[in-house]
Amino acid sequence: MSQMPQQAAVSKCPSCEEPLESGDRFCGACGYDLSAVPARPDDSPTIALNGAVPPPSSAPDGVDWPVARDSDGFGRPAPVHAAAEVPGTDSGGSPLPPHPPAAPPMPSAAPPMPPGTPPVPRTASEPAAPGPAAPGVRFDHPAGPEQEPVHGPETGREDGREPDAYPREPDAYPREPDEYPLQAPDPRSAAAPPAPAAPAAPAAPAASEKVCVACRAGRVDDDGYCENCGHAQPRERDHMEQESGPVAAVSDRGLRHHRNEDAFSVGCTALPDGAPASVAIVCDGVSSATRPDDASLAASRAAGESLLAALPRGTHPQQAMHDAILAASHAVNALADEPETAREQAPHQNAPACTLVGAVVTAGLLVVGWVGDSRVYWVPVDRSAPPARLTEDDSWAAQMVAAGLMSEAEAYADERAHAITGWLGADAYELEPHTASFKPDRPGVVVVCTDGLWNYAESAEEMAEAVPLDAAARPLHSARVLVGHALDGGGHDNVTVALVPFPAPPQGAGSA
């Protein structure tokens, strides 16, 4: 059988002097072909005694060995030579082919083109100039077949076909995503991050919208709270004021109740003879009933509308007051007409209820009407004349006094004093509207109020002391003063008061 030619036994690599093992055909360190190494001569070089090295003898086998360098520049002996510096032969003794020349370096970038110069077309065999990579592109693998650019007519493709003319099979190459969602952007082309936007200031409320009473800047939402500071806003009926001609009224929730269950209605009209007439209605919702605030509002509106409609038609003021109380009663009774399902859910609730008191002032005539414990006071402009209370309460205390069982002071000191015996509502006893007419002989002021005020000025004298002296000329200011008097006294109930100035009567009028 044939055998491979045996190589010369060499213990060290002739190129790098690395130890070799028996049977090695190439150096494990530098890759030198050991099959081209000739056998070393038997004799050794001789050094003369004077240190001179004798000239080398001709190398055996005709090999011209290169002279080794003294040092590699770092104090260490330089290697004898590199593997490429020696012309080698293969195992058959034929010369090895020469190494191909190294490729010239590629230019880093193309020179800038003048403005307006059209792009130079290139073929598919020409490599594209390197440029900055887009953010999110992988740099750790070369472009695969699916990443090769496809050139159309604009880019100088020789066949001029569109990019989609080269369909590829989807499974021809294992595909990896070119972009990763979490890949950090390339710092070479990423722009500076935009500055964070400043927090937007709260929008100013429009002129037609309500403004918060606490911060004076936020808009009040439909639920009654400020969108800016969250402060709960006063309800519309927590404090109400109205002025109509010479008549004025003020209503306040007070300091202890969570809502205002009082309501009022004021207005002015003219009699058929052209004489002016002023109207004031004040209602107090019964707190133990259902929806007392709705009852007082419905009663005050119905009574006020009835009076302002009847007086211009020539109806006598006292008859108009009686009819107005009946209209108010019907309006409150209508609130009790609820679906049966509502009654089933709350079978023990009382029907809506309220009290009512009103006054009509014309030239020389004062008419009052009431149901319940709200009152009307007469306070003359001349404080030397005596004031008077013009109504009688429908209450437990009034019945005790009328029956002679208690004095007025004892009755109103009882805890049952404000238990009413007459009211407007579907569950009321037989309705008995009270009306009375007076012809005062001097100018004055008519005070129409709920018990939220007269609890702090019960007698006529106490009320006259609380009414300002200029009440006839400044009714709205005086109504505010009276409400403040009740709030200063404790404000335990809702407070509502209306002031109606009574002009100087014509000659021959009666007295109150």
C-alpha positions as CSV (number, residue, x, y, z in Angstrom):
1,M,0.0,0.0,0.0
2,S,1.1,3.5,-0.6
3,Q,2.3,5.7,2.2
4,M,2.5,9.4,2.8
5,P,6.0,10.8,2.5
6,Q,7.7,11.0,5.8
7,Q,8.6,14.4,7.0
8,A,11.8,15.3,8.8
9,A,11.7,14.9,12.6
10,V,11.7,18.5,14.0
11,S,11.3,19.2,17.7
12,K,10.6,22.9,17.4
13,C,8.8,25.0,14.7
14,P,11.4,26.6,12.4
15,S,9.2,29.7,12.3
16,C,8.2,30.5,15.9
17,E,10.3,28.0,17.9
18,E,7.2,26.5,19.5
19,P,7.6,22.9,20.7
20,L,6.1,20.4,18.3
21,E,4.7,16.9,18.9
22,S,5.5,13.9,16.9
23,G,3.4,13.6,13.8
24,D,2.6,17.3,13.5
25,R,2.3,18.4,9.9
26,F,1.7,22.1,10.7
27,C,2.7,24.3,13.6
28,G,-0.1,24.7,16.1
29,A,1.0,28.3,16.9
30,C,1.8,29.9,13.5
31,G,0.5,27.3,11.0
32,Y,3.9,26.7,9.4
33,D,4.0,23.8,6.9
34,L,6.4,21.3,8.5
35,S,6.5,19.1,5.5
36,A,8.7,21.6,3.7
37,V,11.3,21.6,6.5
38,P,14.6,19.8,5.3
39,A,16.6,17.7,7.6
40,R,19.0,19.7,9.8
41,P,22.7,19.1,9.0
42,D,24.7,16.9,11.3
43,D,27.3,19.5,12.1
44,S,26.8,22.5,14.3
45,P,28.0,26.1,13.7
46,T,31.3,26.8,15.3
47,I,32.0,30.0,17.1
48,A,35.6,31.3,17.0
49,L,37.4,32.2,20.2
50,N,37.5,35.8,19.3
51,G,33.6,36.0,19.2
52,A,33.4,36.3,15.4
53,V,30.8,34.2,13.7
54,P,32.1,32.4,10.7
55,P,30.2,33.0,7.5
56,P,27.4,30.6,7.0
57,S,28.0,27.7,4.8
58,S,25.6,27.0,1.9
59,A,22.4,25.6,3.2
60,P,21.6,22.0,2.3
61,D,18.9,21.2,-0.2
62,G,19.4,24.7,-1.7
63,V,17.2,26.5,0.8
64,D,18.2,30.1,1.5
65,W,17.4,30.7,5.2
66,P,16.7,34.4,6.0
67,V,18.7,36.2,8.7
68,A,16.9,36.6,12.0
69,R,16.3,40.0,13.5
70,D,18.0,40.9,16.7
71,S,14.9,42.1,18.6
72,D,11.3,42.8,18.1
73,G,11.6,46.3,19.7
74,F,10.4,45.2,23.2
75,G,13.6,43.6,24.4
76,R,12.5,40.1,23.3
77,P,14.2,38.1,20.5
78,A,12.2,38.5,17.4
79,P,10.8,35.3,15.7
80,V,13.0,33.8,13.1
81,H,10.5,34.7,10.4
82,A,6.8,34.6,9.5
83,A,5.3,31.7,7.7
84,A,4.6,33.8,4.7
85,E,8.2,35.0,4.4
86,V,9.4,31.5,3.3
87,P,8.5,30.1,-0.1
88,G,6.9,26.8,0.9
89,T,6.1,23.6,-1.0
90,D,3.4,21.2,-0.7
91,S,3.8,17.5,0.4
92,G,4.7,16.6,-3.1
93,G,7.5,19.2,-3.3
94,S,5.7,21.5,-5.7
95,P,5.8,25.3,-5.0
96,L,2.8,26.8,-3.2
97,P,0.6,29.3,-5.1
98,P,1.3,33.0,-4.2
99,H,-1.0,34.7,-1.7
100,P,-3.6,37.0,-3.3
101,P,-3.0,40.7,-2.8
102,A,-5.0,42.5,-0.1
103,A,-8.0,44.4,-1.2
104,P,-7.7,48.2,-1.1
105,P,-9.6,49.9,1.7
106,M,-13.1,51.2,0.9
107,P,-13.7,54.9,1.0
108,S,-15.6,56.0,4.1
109,A,-18.1,58.1,2.4
110,A,-18.8,59.5,-1.1
111,P,-17.9,63.2,-1.6
112,P,-20.8,65.6,-1.3
113,M,-22.7,66.3,-4.5
114,P,-23.4,69.9,-5.6
115,P,-26.9,71.1,-5.2
116,G,-29.2,70.1,-8.0
117,T,-27.0,67.2,-9.2
118,P,-29.2,64.1,-10.1
119,P,-28.3,60.9,-8.3
120,V,-25.8,58.6,-10.1
121,P,-27.4,55.1,-10.9
122,R,-25.6,52.0,-9.7
123,T,-26.1,48.4,-10.4
124,A,-26.9,45.6,-8.1
125,S,-23.2,44.5,-8.0
126,E,-22.0,47.8,-6.7
127,P,-21.9,48.0,-2.9
128,A,-23.9,50.7,-1.2
129,A,-22.0,53.4,0.6
130,P,-22.2,53.0,4.3
131,G,-24.3,55.5,6.2
132,P,-25.8,56.1,9.7
133,A,-28.2,53.4,10.6
134,A,-31.7,54.1,11.5
135,P,-32.8,53.8,15.2
136,G,-33.8,50.4,16.2
137,V,-31.9,48.5,13.6
138,R,-29.8,45.5,14.6
139,F,-26.0,45.8,14.1
140,D,-25.1,42.2,15.2
141,H,-25.8,40.4,11.9
142,P,-25.3,41.1,8.3
143,A,-28.1,41.7,5.9
144,G,-29.7,38.5,4.7
145,P,-31.3,37.9,1.4
146,E,-34.5,39.4,2.6
147,Q,-32.6,42.6,3.4
148,E,-31.1,43.1,0.0
149,P,-32.2,46.3,-1.6
150,V,-34.5,46.0,-4.6
151,H,-33.8,48.6,-7.4
152,G,-36.5,49.9,-9.7
153,P,-36.3,52.2,-12.6
154,E,-35.5,55.2,-10.4
155,T,-32.4,53.5,-8.9
156,G,-31.0,52.4,-12.2
157,R,-32.0,48.7,-12.4
158,E,-30.9,47.3,-15.7
159,D,-34.1,45.4,-16.5
160,G,-36.3,48.3,-15.3
161,R,-38.8,46.0,-13.4
162,E,-40.6,47.1,-10.3
163,P,-39.5,45.9,-6.9
164,D,-42.4,43.5,-6.6
165,A,-41.4,41.7,-9.8
166,Y,-39.0,39.5,-7.7
167,P,-41.3,37.4,-5.4
168,R,-39.5,35.5,-2.7
169,E,-40.6,32.4,-1.0
170,P,-41.5,33.2,2.6
171,D,-39.7,30.2,4.0
172,A,-36.6,30.3,1.8
173,Y,-34.4,31.9,4.6
174,P,-34.8,31.8,8.4
175,R,-36.0,35.4,9.0
176,E,-35.2,37.4,12.1
177,P,-36.9,40.8,12.9
178,D,-34.9,43.8,11.7
179,E,-36.4,46.0,14.4
180,Y,-37.0,45.4,18.0
181,P,-39.6,47.4,20.0
182,L,-37.2,47.8,22.9
183,Q,-34.0,48.4,21.0
184,A,-32.4,51.6,22.1
185,P,-32.1,54.3,19.4
186,D,-28.8,54.8,17.6
187,P,-27.0,57.6,19.5
188,R,-25.4,58.7,16.2
189,S,-28.7,59.8,14.7
190,A,-31.1,60.2,17.7
191,A,-32.2,63.7,18.2
192,A,-32.3,65.4,21.6
193,P,-35.4,64.5,23.6
194,P,-38.0,67.3,23.7
195,A,-38.4,69.3,26.9
196,P,-41.3,68.2,29.1
197,A,-44.3,70.3,28.6
198,A,-45.4,72.6,31.5
199,P,-48.5,71.6,33.3
200,A,-51.6,73.3,31.8
201,A,-53.2,75.9,34.0
202,P,-56.9,75.4,34.8
203,A,-59.1,76.9,32.2
204,A,-60.8,80.1,33.3
205,P,-64.6,79.6,33.6
206,A,-66.7,81.3,30.9
207,A,-68.7,84.4,31.7
208,S,-72.0,82.5,31.8
209,E,-70.7,79.8,34.2
210,K,-70.7,79.8,37.9
211,V,-67.4,80.6,39.7
212,C,-66.4,78.9,42.9
213,V,-67.0,81.0,46.0
214,A,-63.9,79.5,47.7
215,C,-61.1,79.9,45.1
216,R,-62.8,82.4,42.8
217,A,-61.2,80.6,39.8
218,G,-62.7,77.2,39.3
219,R,-65.9,76.3,37.4
220,V,-68.7,74.8,39.4
221,D,-69.7,71.4,38.0
222,D,-73.3,70.1,37.7
223,D,-72.9,68.2,41.0
224,G,-72.3,71.4,42.9
225,Y,-68.5,71.1,43.5
226,C,-65.6,73.2,42.2
227,E,-63.6,71.5,39.5
228,N,-60.4,73.3,40.7
229,C,-60.4,73.1,44.5
230,G,-63.3,70.6,45.1
231,H,-65.2,72.9,47.4
232,A,-68.9,72.3,47.8
233,Q,-70.8,75.3,46.5
234,P,-73.8,76.8,48.2
235,R,-77.1,75.7,46.7
236,E,-79.1,78.3,44.9
237,R,-81.7,78.4,47.7
238,D,-79.1,78.5,50.5
239,H,-79.3,82.3,50.3
240,M,-81.8,84.2,48.1
241,E,-82.5,87.9,47.7
242,Q,-85.0,89.7,45.5
243,E,-86.2,93.2,45.1
244,S,-89.4,94.1,43.2
245,G,-90.3,97.8,43.2
246,P,-90.7,98.9,46.8
247,V,-90.8,95.2,48.0
248,A,-87.8,93.2,49.0
249,A,-87.2,89.7,50.5
250,V,-84.2,87.7,51.8
251,S,-84.0,84.0,52.6
252,D,-81.1,82.1,54.2
253,R,-80.4,78.5,55.1
254,G,-79.3,79.4,58.6
255,L,-76.5,77.8,60.6
256,R,-78.0,74.4,61.6
257,H,-80.0,73.1,58.7
258,H,-78.4,71.4,55.7
259,R,-80.8,73.0,53.2
260,N,-83.2,75.9,53.0
261,E,-86.8,74.8,53.1
262,D,-88.2,78.3,53.0
263,A,-89.4,80.1,49.9
264,F,-90.9,83.5,49.0
265,S,-92.6,85.4,46.2
266,V,-92.7,89.2,45.8
267,G,-94.1,91.4,43.1
268,C,-95.9,94.5,42.1
269,T,-99.0,95.2,40.0
270,A,-101.7,97.8,39.5
271,L,-105.4,97.8,40.3
272,P,-108.0,98.6,37.7
273,D,-108.0,102.3,38.8
274,G,-104.2,102.4,38.3
275,A,-103.3,102.4,42.0
276,P,-100.2,100.4,42.8
277,A,-100.3,97.1,44.7
278,S,-97.5,95.2,46.3
279,V,-97.5,91.5,47.1
280,A,-95.4,89.4,49.4
281,I,-95.7,85.6,50.1
282,V,-93.5,83.7,52.5
283,C,-93.7,79.9,53.0
284,D,-92.0,77.6,55.5
285,G,-91.6,73.9,54.7
286,V,-92.6,71.4,57.4
287,S,-89.4,69.5,58.2
288,S,-91.1,66.4,59.3
289,A,-92.8,66.0,56.0
290,T,-91.4,64.7,52.7
291,R,-89.9,67.2,50.3
292,P,-90.7,70.3,52.4
293,D,-88.5,72.5,50.2
294,D,-90.6,71.5,47.1
295,A,-93.8,72.2,49.0
296,S,-92.8,75.7,50.1
297,L,-91.5,76.6,46.6
298,A,-94.7,75.3,44.9
299,A,-97.0,77.1,47.4
300,S,-95.2,80.5,47.1
301,R,-95.2,80.5,43.3
302,A,-98.8,79.5,43.1
303,A,-100.0,82.1,45.6
304,G,-97.9,84.9,44.1
305,E,-99.1,84.1,40.6
306,S,-102.7,84.0,41.7
307,L,-102.5,87.4,43.4
308,L,-100.7,89.1,40.6
309,A,-103.4,87.8,38.2
310,A,-106.5,88.6,40.3
311,L,-105.7,92.1,41.5
312,P,-105.5,93.7,38.0
313,R,-108.9,92.2,37.2
314,G,-110.5,94.1,40.1
315,T,-110.8,91.3,42.6
316,H,-111.0,92.6,46.1
317,P,-107.5,92.1,47.8
318,Q,-109.0,90.1,50.7
319,Q,-110.8,87.7,48.3
320,A,-107.7,87.5,46.1
321,M,-105.7,86.5,49.2
322,H,-108.2,83.8,50.0
323,D,-108.1,82.4,46.5
324,A,-104.3,82.5,46.5
325,I,-104.1,80.4,49.6
326,L,-106.4,77.8,48.0
327,A,-104.3,77.8,44.8
328,A,-101.2,77.2,46.9
329,S,-103.0,74.3,48.7
330,H,-103.8,72.7,45.4
331,A,-100.2,73.0,44.2
332,V,-98.8,71.3,47.4
333,N,-101.4,68.6,47.1
334,A,-100.3,67.8,43.6
335,L,-96.8,66.9,44.9
336,A,-98.3,64.0,46.7
337,D,-99.6,62.4,43.5
338,E,-96.7,60.0,43.1
339,P,-96.6,56.6,41.4
340,E,-97.6,53.6,43.5
341,T,-94.1,52.2,43.3
342,A,-92.8,55.2,45.1
343,R,-95.3,54.8,47.9
344,E,-94.4,51.1,48.2
345,Q,-90.7,51.9,48.6
346,A,-91.5,54.6,51.3
347,P,-94.9,53.8,52.7
348,H,-94.4,55.7,56.0
349,Q,-93.4,59.0,54.5
350,N,-95.7,62.0,55.0
351,A,-97.1,64.1,52.1
352,P,-95.2,67.3,51.3
353,A,-96.4,70.2,53.5
354,C,-95.7,73.8,54.4
355,T,-97.1,76.9,56.0
356,L,-98.0,80.2,54.2
357,V,-98.3,83.8,55.1
358,G,-98.8,86.8,52.8
359,A,-99.6,90.5,52.6
360,V,-101.1,92.8,50.0
361,V,-100.6,96.5,50.3
362,T,-102.6,99.0,48.3
363,A,-103.4,102.7,48.8
364,G,-104.8,102.8,52.3
365,L,-105.5,99.1,52.6
366,L,-103.4,96.2,54.1
367,V,-104.6,92.6,53.7
368,V,-102.9,89.6,55.3
369,G,-103.6,85.9,55.0
370,W,-102.0,82.8,56.6
371,V,-102.1,79.1,57.4
372,G,-99.6,77.9,60.0
373,D,-97.3,79.7,62.3
374,S,-95.6,82.2,60.0
375,R,-96.4,85.8,60.9
376,V,-97.0,89.4,59.8
377,Y,-95.9,92.4,61.9
378,W,-96.8,96.0,61.6
379,V,-94.0,98.5,62.4
380,P,-94.9,102.2,62.0
381,V,-92.3,104.7,60.8
382,D,-93.0,106.8,63.9
383,R,-91.5,104.5,66.5
384,S,-93.4,106.4,69.2
385,A,-96.6,104.6,67.9
386,P,-97.1,101.0,69.0
387,P,-96.2,98.1,66.7
388,A,-98.6,95.2,66.3
389,R,-98.7,91.5,65.3
390,L,-101.4,91.0,62.7
391,T,-101.7,87.2,62.6
392,E,-102.5,84.4,65.0
393,D,-100.5,81.2,64.9
394,D,-102.0,77.8,64.0
395,S,-100.0,76.1,66.7
396,W,-100.2,74.2,70.0
397,A,-99.0,77.2,72.0
398,A,-101.7,79.5,70.5
399,Q,-104.4,77.1,71.3
400,M,-103.2,76.8,74.9
401,V,-103.3,80.6,75.3
402,A,-106.7,80.9,73.5
403,A,-108.1,78.3,75.9
404,G,-106.7,80.1,78.9
405,L,-104.7,77.1,80.0
406,M,-101.3,78.8,79.8
407,S,-99.9,82.3,79.6
408,E,-98.2,83.2,76.4
409,A,-94.8,83.0,78.0
410,E,-95.5,79.6,79.4
411,A,-96.9,78.2,76.2
412,Y,-94.1,79.3,74.0
413,A,-91.5,78.0,76.5
414,D,-92.9,74.5,76.1
415,E,-91.2,72.1,73.8
416,R,-94.6,71.6,72.0
417,A,-95.0,75.3,71.2
418,H,-94.1,75.1,67.5
419,A,-96.2,72.0,66.8
420,I,-98.5,73.4,64.1
421,T,-102.2,72.7,63.9
422,G,-102.8,74.0,60.4
423,W,-100.7,73.6,57.2
424,L,-101.0,73.1,53.4
425,G,-100.7,69.5,52.3
426,A,-102.6,66.5,51.2
427,D,-102.7,65.1,54.7
428,A,-103.8,68.4,56.3
429,Y,-107.1,68.8,58.2
430,E,-109.9,70.8,56.7
431,L,-108.3,73.8,55.2
432,E,-109.3,77.1,56.9
433,P,-107.5,80.0,55.2
434,H,-107.2,83.0,57.6
435,T,-107.5,86.5,56.1
436,A,-107.7,90.0,57.7
437,S,-107.7,93.6,56.3
438,F,-106.4,96.7,58.0
439,K,-106.4,100.4,57.2
440,P,-103.4,102.0,59.0
441,D,-103.6,105.7,59.6
442,R,-99.9,106.3,59.3
443,P,-97.0,105.1,57.1
444,G,-95.0,102.1,58.2
445,V,-93.4,98.8,57.2
446,V,-95.1,95.4,57.0
447,V,-92.8,92.5,58.1
448,V,-93.7,89.1,56.6
449,C,-91.5,86.3,58.1
450,T,-91.1,82.7,59.2
451,D,-90.5,81.5,62.7
452,G,-86.8,81.4,61.9
453,L,-86.8,85.2,62.4
454,W,-89.6,85.8,65.0
455,N,-88.0,83.1,67.4
456,Y,-85.4,85.9,68.0
457,A,-87.9,88.8,68.1
458,E,-91.2,87.2,69.2
459,S,-93.2,90.2,70.5
460,A,-94.1,93.2,68.3
461,E,-91.9,95.4,70.4
462,E,-88.9,93.2,69.9
463,M,-89.5,93.1,66.2
464,A,-89.8,96.9,66.0
465,E,-86.4,97.2,67.8
466,A,-84.8,94.8,65.3
467,V,-86.2,96.6,62.2
468,P,-83.9,99.5,61.1
469,L,-85.4,103.0,61.2
470,D,-85.0,103.5,57.4
471,A,-86.7,100.2,56.5
472,A,-89.4,102.0,54.5
473,A,-86.7,103.7,52.3
474,R,-84.3,100.8,52.2
475,P,-86.3,97.5,52.3
476,L,-83.6,95.2,50.9
477,H,-81.0,96.5,53.3
478,S,-83.4,96.2,56.2
479,A,-84.3,92.6,55.2
480,R,-80.6,91.7,55.3
481,V,-80.3,93.3,58.7
482,L,-83.2,91.2,60.1
483,V,-81.7,88.0,58.7
484,G,-78.4,88.8,60.3
485,H,-80.2,89.4,63.6
486,A,-81.5,85.8,63.4
487,L,-78.1,84.4,62.5
488,D,-76.4,86.3,65.3
489,G,-79.0,84.8,67.7
490,G,-78.0,81.3,66.7
491,G,-79.6,80.6,63.2
492,H,-81.2,77.4,64.4
493,D,-83.8,77.5,61.6
494,N,-84.2,78.7,58.1
495,V,-84.7,82.5,58.0
496,T,-87.0,84.3,55.5
497,V,-88.3,87.8,55.7
498,A,-90.1,90.2,53.3
499,L,-90.6,93.9,53.9
500,V,-93.4,95.8,52.2
501,P,-93.5,99.6,52.9
502,F,-96.9,101.0,53.6
503,P,-97.3,104.5,52.1
504,A,-99.0,107.4,53.9
505,P,-102.7,106.7,53.6
506,P,-105.1,109.3,52.1
507,Q,-107.2,111.5,54.4
508,G,-110.1,109.7,56.1
509,A,-108.4,106.2,56.3
510,G,-109.0,104.0,59.3
511,S,-106.4,102.8,61.7
512,A,-104.7,99.4,62.4
